[in-house]
Structures are given as C-alpha cells and as structure tokens.
Amino acid sequence: MATPIRSIPVLEGKVADAFLKEARKVERKPHTVEFSESTRLLVRKANNDLRNQYAAL
C-alpha cells in the first residue's frame, strides 16, 4: 500500500520574513556560522574538559 503524501509546510507572515532575512544574510557570507552565547560557552567547556583529560594522562 502506498504511503500518503504529506503536505509541505509553508512559512507565512513574520516567520517567512524572518526566514528570508536570515537566508539573504547567509547568501552574502556563505561560509560563516553565527553561534549564540550559550553555544560558545558549551564549546569552550567541552574544549576545557578535553584539555583536562589529556593533561591527566
């Protein structure tokens, strides 16, 4: 039996505008990634944990 095709979600209104704004920003700088402050802290903590593990060896 065939699987029914689901409808494709469509962005509308403010959400669509915000998405297009971010997409255009990325098109201007295609090889950049913006991290939130919480992500930066998480990466910094992970790096410190790795350094501490290797220092203990």
N, C-alpha and C positions, 0 to 999 in steps of 0.2 A: 504494500500500500504506500502511496506517495505521501511525503511529509508536506503539510500545508505551508505555503509561503507566507512568512510574516511580513507585516507592513514595515516599511523603512521609516524610522523616526525622522521627523523634520523639525529643525530648530526654527523658532519664530520669535519675533519681538526683541526684547532686550537681550535675551540669551543669544539669539542669532547675531545681533550687532556686536556683542562682546566677543563672540567666536571669530567673526570676520576681522575685528580689530586686532586680535591676537595673531590670527593667521597672516595678516598683512605685515605685522611686526616681524614675524618669523621669516617671511619671504625676504625682507630687507637684510636680515642677518641669519642666514640659513644654518650656520654651524655654531650657534650659541645655545646654551641652556641656562635658563634662569632658575635658581633654586630658592626656595623660601628659607627664611632664617632657621626654622626648625629642621629642615633637611640638612643645612650646613652644619648645625650642631650635631646631628646624628652621624654624619660622615666624619666630622672631627673626632667624635667619641670613638667611633669604630677604628679610626687610624691610631688613636692613642692606645686602645686596647691591643691592637696588633703589635705596636711597638713594645708594649709591656710584656706581651707573651714572648717575643723574640729576645728581649733583654733578659728574661728569666732563664733562657736556655743556656 
